[in-house]
Amino acid sequence: MIVSSFIMQKMTPMTGGDPAQQKVMQFMPLMYGVFFWPASSGCVILANQQFGGIAQQWFFNKTQAP
């Protein structure tokens, strides 16, 4: 889940923003992994949604003109 969230974050373009906020957002996948560790079924559901989102974002990045 942590890896898929990190990949999704890197694939999604971030518009503007404060550098401090961007730094905090880089640690969010790790924090989610720590928070959801006891609830492994929630991690599986969230990870499956992340992989679907990665595929969708990759498709949009490849098909949309810059």
Secondary structure as UniProt FT lines:
FT   HELIX           2..11
FT   HELIX           19..35
FT   TURN            36..38
FT   HELIX           40..63
//
